[in-house]
Amino acid sequence: MVATFIYYPIILTFVSFWCFDLPNSSFENFISYLFCLIFMMLAGASLGFAFGTVFNDPLLASKLLENLAICFQMGAGMIVNVSSKANGFVRFLGWISP
């Protein structure tokens, strides 16, 4: 299981870094991107382990963790550019999203 935590961000970095066609594809940016993925993986694994130990029902822990991740994504400005054709709730989320 620990190997998955280490190998997954490395493989994902090698596969995806050059697909984004970044203006500066230097080795320094490659390492920065790799460490961003590693830190996100560590944060997600830590939250997953914490929720798994707090709640007895794995389905409940998984759903609560998904809701927490959605709140983090909205806080990061995931839905800033919402069209006027979206329903009212989605437009409200876009309005409060930074």
C-alpha positions in Angstrom: 0.0 0.0 0.0 2.8 2.4 0.7 4.3 1.7 -2.7 1.0 3.0 -4.2 1.4 6.3 -2.3 4.9 6.7 -3.7 4.5 5.4 -7.3 1.2 6.8 -8.2 2.2 10.5 -8.1 5.5 9.8 -9.9 3.8 7.9 -12.7 1.1 10.5 -12.9 3.7 13.2 -13.1 5.6 11.5 -15.9 2.4 10.9 -17.9 0.7 14.2 -17.4 3.4 16.9 -17.1 4.2 17.3 -20.8 0.6 16.9 -21.9 -0.3 20.3 -20.4 2.0 22.1 -22.8 3.3 24.4 -20.2 5.3 27.4 -21.4 8.2 26.5 -19.1 8.7 22.7 -18.9 11.9 22.9 -16.9 13.1 20.2 -14.5 12.5 22.6 -11.6 8.8 22.9 -12.6 8.6 19.1 -13.1 9.8 18.6 -9.5 7.5 21.3 -8.2 4.5 19.6 -10.0 5.6 16.2 -8.6 5.8 17.5 -5.0 2.4 19.2 -5.4 0.9 15.8 -6.3 2.8 14.1 -3.5 1.5 16.6 -0.9 -2.1 16.3 -2.2 -1.8 12.5 -2.0 -0.5 12.7 1.6 -3.3 15.1 2.6 -6.0 12.8 1.0 -4.5 9.7 2.5 -4.3 11.3 5.9 -7.9 12.5 5.8 -9.0 9.1 4.5 -7.3 7.3 7.3 -8.7 9.7 9.9 -12.2 9.3 8.6 -11.8 5.6 8.5 -10.8 5.4 12.1 -13.5 7.8 13.4 -16.5 6.2 11.6 -17.4 2.5 11.8 -19.3 2.4 8.5 -16.8 2.6 5.5 -19.6 3.9 3.2 -20.4 6.8 5.6 -16.7 7.7 5.9 -16.3 7.7 2.2 -19.3 9.9 1.6 -18.3 12.4 4.2 -14.8 12.5 2.8 -16.2 13.2 -0.7 -18.3 16.0 0.7 -15.3 17.5 2.5 -13.3 17.3 -0.8 -16.2 19.1 -2.6 -16.0 21.9 0.0 -12.3 22.2 -0.5 -12.7 22.4 -4.3 -15.4 25.1 -4.0 -13.1 27.0 -1.6 -10.3 26.8 -4.2 -12.6 28.4 -6.8 -13.6 25.3 -8.8 -16.9 26.7 -10.1 -16.1 30.4 -10.7 -17.2 30.6 -14.3 -20.8 29.4 -14.2 -23.0 30.1 -17.1 -26.3 31.9 -16.8 -28.1 28.7 -18.0 -27.1 26.8 -14.8 -29.7 26.1 -12.1 -30.0 28.5 -9.1 -28.1 26.3 -6.7 -25.1 26.1 -9.0 -25.2 29.8 -9.7 -25.3 30.4 -5.9 -22.2 28.2 -5.5 -20.5 30.1 -8.2 -21.4 33.4 -6.6 -19.9 32.4 -3.2 -16.9 30.6 -4.7 -13.8 32.8 -4.5 
